[in-house]
Amino acid sequence: MSKTPLNETSLQETSLNKAPAGRSSKESVTEKRLRAAAEGKSAMAERAAREAFVAQNTIRLRALRLAKEAADRAARLDNPPPAKPAKRAAKG
């Protein structure tokens, strides 16, 4: 295997990726902090919205379950199950 020598364009590309020309490192750190803070606020808002949706859905599903249980209970009281026939005595 032979190693390819680094050419000038690859050196320029790597130096461009490190930091923008003309900006101090303090500015880039500040921008990173501001971006991180904005992303954090966005993430917290998304999480709060998701939690609110889950809570509302839980309330809705609980109400449906309780209504169904009440209807089933009322149906059992209105229509009791038929009485089971008496067991026959075993011959023996």
MDTraj code that builds the backbone (N, CA, C; nanometers):
import mdtraj as md
import numpy as np

residues = "MET SER LYS THR PRO LEU ASN GLU THR SER LEU GLN GLU THR SER LEU ASN LYS ALA PRO ALA GLY ARG SER SER LYS GLU SER VAL THR GLU LYS ARG LEU ARG ALA ALA ALA GLU GLY LYS SER ALA MET ALA GLU ARG ALA ALA ARG GLU ALA PHE VAL ALA GLN ASN THR ILE ARG LEU ARG ALA LEU ARG LEU ALA LYS GLU ALA ALA ASP ARG ALA ALA ARG LEU ASP ASN PRO PRO PRO ALA LYS PRO ALA LYS ARG ALA ALA LYS GLY".split()
xyz = np.array([
    [0.0837, -0.1178, 0.0000],
    [0.0000, 0.0000, 0.0000],
    [0.0880, 0.1238, 0.0000],
    [0.0539, 0.2146, -0.0835],
    [0.1310, 0.3378, -0.0883],
    [0.0447, 0.4511, -0.0369],
    [0.1076, 0.5366, 0.0390],
    [0.0356, 0.6519, 0.0925],
    [0.0373, 0.7633, -0.0099],
    [-0.0775, 0.8280, -0.0226],
    [-0.0828, 0.9409, -0.1149],
    [-0.0428, 1.0657, -0.0391],
    [0.0417, 1.1481, -0.0985],
    [0.0846, 1.2696, -0.0291],
    [-0.0304, 1.3687, -0.0209],
    [-0.0298, 1.4478, 0.0834],
    [-0.1329, 1.5504, 0.0999],
    [-0.1077, 1.6615, -0.0008],
    [-0.2096, 1.6983, -0.0702],
    [-0.1948, 1.8097, -0.1636],
    [-0.2450, 1.9382, -0.0994],
    [-0.2256, 2.0467, -0.1668],
    [-0.2590, 2.1767, -0.1095],
    [-0.4086, 2.1939, -0.0862],
    [-0.4911, 2.1408, -0.1758],
    [-0.6358, 2.1603, -0.1614],
    [-0.6882, 2.0877, -0.0386],
    [-0.6363, 1.9699, -0.0094],
    [-0.6850, 1.8998, 0.1087],
    [-0.6453, 1.9732, 0.2355],
    [-0.5267, 2.0359, 0.2372],
    [-0.4858, 2.1140, 0.3533],
    [-0.5747, 2.2367, 0.3706],
    [-0.6124, 2.2990, 0.2589],
    [-0.6985, 2.4160, 0.2661],
    [-0.8376, 2.3764, 0.3155],
    [-0.8877, 2.2638, 0.2679],
    [-1.0210, 2.2194, 0.3084],
    [-1.0261, 2.1910, 0.4578],
    [-0.9223, 2.1257, 0.5100],
    [-0.9235, 2.0964, 0.6535],
    [-0.9097, 2.2228, 0.7357],
    [-0.8332, 2.3182, 0.6896],
    [-0.8211, 2.4426, 0.7652],
    [-0.9505, 2.5233, 0.7586],
    [-1.0268, 2.5116, 0.6504],
    [-1.1542, 2.5825, 0.6400],
    [-1.2578, 2.5215, 0.7328],
    [-1.2489, 2.3924, 0.7559],
    [-1.3463, 2.3265, 0.8422],
    [-1.3251, 2.3573, 0.9894],
    [-1.2056, 2.3993, 1.0275],
    [-1.1766, 2.4222, 1.1685],
    [-1.2447, 2.5474, 1.2217],
    [-1.2253, 2.6611, 1.1594],
    [-1.2857, 2.7848, 1.2083],
    [-1.3000, 2.8814, 1.0915],
    [-1.4079, 2.9567, 1.0889],
    [-1.4255, 3.0540, 0.9823],
    [-1.3193, 3.1641, 0.9916],
    [-1.2776, 3.2111, 0.8782],
    [-1.1736, 3.3148, 0.8749],
    [-1.2300, 3.4453, 0.9271],
    [-1.1509, 3.5181, 1.0069],
    [-1.1921, 3.6493, 1.0535],
    [-1.2759, 3.6485, 1.1795],
    [-1.3132, 3.5362, 1.2313],
    [-1.3924, 3.5304, 1.3539],
    [-1.3057, 3.4821, 1.4684],
    [-1.3307, 3.5361, 1.5822],
    [-1.2538, 3.4909, 1.6974],
    [-1.3173, 3.3645, 1.7539],
    [-1.2415, 3.2913, 1.8302],
    [-1.2945, 3.1686, 1.8886],
    [-1.4016, 3.2003, 1.9920],
    [-1.3949, 3.3192, 2.0535],
    [-1.4953, 3.3587, 2.1516],
    [-1.6322, 3.3742, 2.0866],
    [-1.6354, 3.4305, 1.9666],
    [-1.7627, 3.4461, 1.8955],
    [-1.8223, 3.3104, 1.8625],
    [-1.7406, 3.2179, 1.8177],
    [-1.7942, 3.0878, 1.7809],
    [-1.8449, 3.0127, 1.9043],
    [-1.7780, 3.0295, 2.0178],
    [-1.8236, 2.9661, 2.1411],
    [-1.9572, 3.0260, 2.1829],
    [-1.9690, 3.1585, 2.1718],
    [-2.0943, 3.2251, 2.2066],
    [-2.2071, 3.1788, 2.1148],
    [-2.1771, 3.1691, 1.9866],
    [-2.2792, 3.1214, 1.8925],
    [-2.3202, 2.9786, 1.9248],
    [-2.2254, 2.8951, 1.9616],
    [-2.2567, 2.7562, 1.9970],
    [-2.3464, 2.7526, 2.1204],
    [-2.3142, 2.8363, 2.2179],
    [-2.3958, 2.8394, 2.3390],
    [-2.5373, 2.8872, 2.3093],
    [-2.5491, 2.9902, 2.2267],
    [-2.6825, 3.0398, 2.1903],
    [-2.7611, 2.9345, 2.1140],
    [-2.6948, 2.8666, 2.0205],
    [-2.7616, 2.7619, 1.9429],
    [-2.8045, 2.6469, 2.0340],
    [-2.7171, 2.6090, 2.1281],
    [-2.7497, 2.5010, 2.2216],
    [-2.8678, 2.5407, 2.3108],
    [-2.8700, 2.6670, 2.3541],
    [-2.9804, 2.7141, 2.4373],
    [-3.1115, 2.7122, 2.3601],
    [-3.1072, 2.7538, 2.2338],
    [-3.2286, 2.7533, 2.1508],
    [-3.2754, 2.6106, 2.1266],
    [-3.1823, 2.5198, 2.1004],
    [-3.2197, 2.3796, 2.0793],
    [-3.2767, 2.3195, 2.2073],
    [-3.2206, 2.3583, 2.3214],
    [-3.2711, 2.3093, 2.4486],
    [-3.4138, 2.3553, 2.4745],
    [-3.4402, 2.4828, 2.4455],
    [-3.5759, 2.5346, 2.4626],
    [-3.6730, 2.4623, 2.3698],
    [-3.6293, 2.4396, 2.2477],
    [-3.7135, 2.3698, 2.1506],
    [-3.7411, 2.2269, 2.1971],
    [-3.6388, 2.1596, 2.2461],
    [-3.6560, 2.0220, 2.2930],
    [-3.7494, 2.0162, 2.4129],
    [-3.7360, 2.1125, 2.5044],
    [-3.8232, 2.1153, 2.6217],
    [-3.9681, 2.1413, 2.5810],
    [-3.9879, 2.2290, 2.4831],
    [-4.1237, 2.2567, 2.4358],
    [-4.1840, 2.1334, 2.3701],
    [-4.1043, 2.0620, 2.2908],
    [-4.1528, 1.9390, 2.2276],
    [-4.1887, 1.8352, 2.3326],
    [-4.1049, 1.8234, 2.4356],
    [-4.1311, 1.7254, 2.5403],
    [-4.2583, 1.7609, 2.6165],
    [-4.2770, 1.8886, 2.6481],
    [-4.3966, 1.9318, 2.7194],
    [-4.5217, 1.9069, 2.6353],
    [-4.5130, 1.9323, 2.5057],
    [-4.6277, 1.9082, 2.4174],
    [-4.6598, 1.7590, 2.4119],
    [-4.5555, 1.6763, 2.4051],
    [-4.5762, 1.5315, 2.3999],
    [-4.6386, 1.4815, 2.5298],
    [-4.5900, 1.5328, 2.6438],
    [-4.6460, 1.4924, 2.7735],
    [-4.7914, 1.5358, 2.7868],
    [-4.8246, 1.6547, 2.7375],
    [-4.9625, 1.7029, 2.7431],
    [-5.0527, 1.6153, 2.6572],
    [-5.0031, 1.5760, 2.5391],
    [-5.0814, 1.4896, 2.4511],
    [-5.1058, 1.3543, 2.5171],
    [-5.0029, 1.2982, 2.5770],
    [-5.0161, 1.1670, 2.6428],
    [-5.1149, 1.1768, 2.7582],
    [-5.1084, 1.2840, 2.8357],
    [-5.1998, 1.3014, 2.9486],
    [-5.3449, 1.3135, 2.9003],
    [-5.3665, 1.3912, 2.7946],
    [-5.5031, 1.4057, 2.7414],
    [-5.5538, 1.2733, 2.6856],
    [-5.4669, 1.1991, 2.6175],
    [-5.5071, 1.0710, 2.5607],
    [-5.5382, 0.9719, 2.6723],
    [-5.4618, 0.9741, 2.7797],
    [-5.4857, 0.8851, 2.8932],
    [-5.6212, 0.9146, 2.9559],
    [-5.6519, 1.0433, 2.9719],
    [-5.7821, 1.0820, 3.0278],
    [-5.8953, 1.0337, 2.9375],
    [-5.8792, 1.0513, 2.8078],
    [-5.9832, 1.0089, 2.7125],
    [-6.0033, 0.8573, 2.7172],
    [-5.8938, 0.7832, 2.7162],
    [-5.9044, 0.6371, 2.7175],
    [-5.9612, 0.5856, 2.8496],
    [-5.9255, 0.6491, 2.9617],
    [-5.9799, 0.6091, 3.0915],
    [-6.1310, 0.6308, 3.0937],
    [-6.1772, 0.7430, 3.0396],
    [-6.3212, 0.7712, 3.0361],
    [-6.3938, 0.6669, 2.9508],
    [-6.3336, 0.6308, 2.8374],
    [-6.3951, 0.5279, 2.7531],
    [-6.4020, 0.3933, 2.8251],
    [-6.2941, 0.3572, 2.8957],
    [-6.2909, 0.2292, 2.9668],
    [-6.3948, 0.2272, 3.0786],
    [-6.4041, 0.3359, 3.1552],
    [-6.5024, 0.3409, 3.2638],
    [-6.6447, 0.3354, 3.2100],
    [-6.6716, 0.4027, 3.0984],
    [-6.8052, 0.3994, 3.0380],
    [-6.8390, 0.2574, 2.9922],
    [-6.7422, 0.1882, 2.9322],
    [-6.7656, 0.0511, 2.8864],
    [-6.7901, -0.0414, 3.0047],
    [-6.7114, -0.0254, 3.1118],
    [-6.7305, -0.1094, 3.2299],
    [-6.8674, -0.0849, 3.2922],
    [-6.9117, 0.0399, 3.2956],
    [-7.0436, 0.0716, 3.3509],
    [-7.1538, 0.0114, 3.2636],
    [-7.1373, 0.0183, 3.1330],
    [-7.2372, -0.0402, 3.0423],
    [-7.2412, -0.1917, 3.0575],
    [-7.1257, -0.2534, 3.0710],
    [-7.1219, -0.3992, 3.0900],
    [-7.1869, -0.4392, 3.2219],
    [-7.1612, -0.3616, 3.3261],
    [-7.2194, -0.3898, 3.4576],
    [-7.3723, -0.3757, 3.4509],
    [-7.4208, -0.2714, 3.3833],
    [-7.5655, -0.2514, 3.3701],
    [-7.6272, -0.3633, 3.2870],
    [-7.5587, -0.4078, 3.1839],
    [-7.6110, -0.5161, 3.0999],
    [-7.6192, -0.6458, 3.1796],
    [-7.5223, -0.6708, 3.2662],
    [-7.5262, -0.7930, 3.3480],
    [-7.6418, -0.7878, 3.4467],
    [-7.6714, -0.6705, 3.5030],
    [-7.7812, -0.6586, 3.5978],
    [-7.9160, -0.6716, 3.5285],
    [-7.9275, -0.6195, 3.4070],
    [-8.0531, -0.6272, 3.3322],
    [-8.0767, -0.7677, 3.2777],
    [-7.9728, -0.8331, 3.2366],
    [-7.9845, -0.9670, 3.1775],
    [-7.8913, -1.0633, 3.2512],
    [-7.9361, -1.1168, 3.3628],
    [-7.8486, -1.2082, 3.4357],
    [-7.8248, -1.3342, 3.3521],
    [-7.7134, -1.3999, 3.3705],
    [-7.6865, -1.5205, 3.2935],
    [-7.7861, -1.6306, 3.3315],
    [-7.8194, -1.7184, 3.2374],
    [-7.9153, -1.8254, 3.2683],
    [-7.8582, -1.9175, 3.3772],
    [-7.9493, -1.9721, 3.4574],
    [-7.9081, -2.0604, 3.5656],
    [-7.8544, -2.1899, 3.5069],
    [-7.7523, -2.2420, 3.5669],
    [-7.6935, -2.3664, 3.5190],
    [-7.7837, -2.4813, 3.5626],
    [-7.7986, -2.5826, 3.4774],
    [-7.8798, -2.6986, 3.5176],
    [-7.8094, -2.7753, 3.6311],
    [-7.8901, -2.8361, 3.7140],
    [-7.8357, -2.9108, 3.8270],
    [-7.7576, -3.0319, 3.7767],
    [-7.6515, -3.0661, 3.8476],
    [-7.5713, -3.1817, 3.8079],
    [-7.6473, -3.3093, 3.8389],
    [-7.6345, -3.4055, 3.7524],
    [-7.6981, -3.5350, 3.7729],
    [-7.6126, -3.6176, 3.8687],
    [-7.6798, -3.7005, 3.9417],
    [-7.6087, -3.7876, 4.0341],
    [-7.5395, -3.8963, 3.9541],
    [-7.4233, -3.9294, 3.9892],
    [-7.3467, -4.0298, 3.9170],
    [-7.4023, -4.1678, 3.9497],
    [-7.4137, -4.2493, 3.8473],
    [-7.4610, -4.3864, 3.8683],
    [-7.3460, -4.4682, 3.9277],
    [-7.3811, -4.5475, 4.0185],
    [-7.2700, -4.6200, 4.0663],
    [-7.2895, -4.7190, 4.1635],
])
top = md.Topology()
chain = top.add_chain()
for i, resn in enumerate(residues, 1):
    res = top.add_residue(resn, chain, resSeq=i)
    for name in ("N", "CA", "C"):
        top.add_atom(name, md.element.get_by_symbol(name[0]), res)
traj = md.Trajectory(xyz[None], top)
